[in-house]
Amino acid sequence: MIRGLPWLVLILGALTLGLAPFTPQPHLFEKIQMLTNGELSRGIDVFDLFLHGMFPLLLIVKAAVTFIPVDEDSKEDI
């Protein structure tokens, strides 16, 4: 399923939604900082982290699935 997602869509989504707003600090970085400080408690903040982090996360997963080799003999049929 992840292999079917186009690279261009994921890259553009990660650059635009993942880094929006560009100034003074992207929401994703702000929410990650709140998470590490233990301040991410409101529902809207958790949703905002999910919203701004989805495209970068999907891009990382697609890159891992695409570029990390898997031994064909050890694959299980799912």
C-alpha positions, -999 to +999 in steps of 0.1 A: +000+000+000+028+025+009+046+015-023+017+029-044+020+064-029+037+088-054+070+102-042+061+137-055+030+138-034+048+127-002+077+151-008+054+181-015+032+172+015+062+169+038+076+202+027+044+222+027+022+207+054+050+193+074+068+227+077+038+251+077+038+278+088+074+286+079+078+315+104+085+319+132+087+281+138+071+252+120+042+237+139+057+202+137+089+213+155+068+232+180+046+202+187+076+178+190+092+202+214+060+203+234+059+165+234+094+161+247+087+187+274+055+169+285+033+199+275+013+181+248-019+176+267-047+193+247-066+174+221-061+200+194-023+199+200-022+161+196-043+164+164-020+192+151+010+169+157-007+141+138-017+165+110+017+181+104+036+149+110+017+125+088+034+134+055+070+134+069+063+100+086+048+085+054+079+097+035+103+081+060+083+048+059+082+048+021+120+055+019+127+027+044+104+002+025+120+012-008+156+014+000+163-011+028+168-045+013+148-074+025+159-110+023+134-127+000+138-160+018+128-146+052+096-129+039+063-144+052+032-143+031+007-120+048 
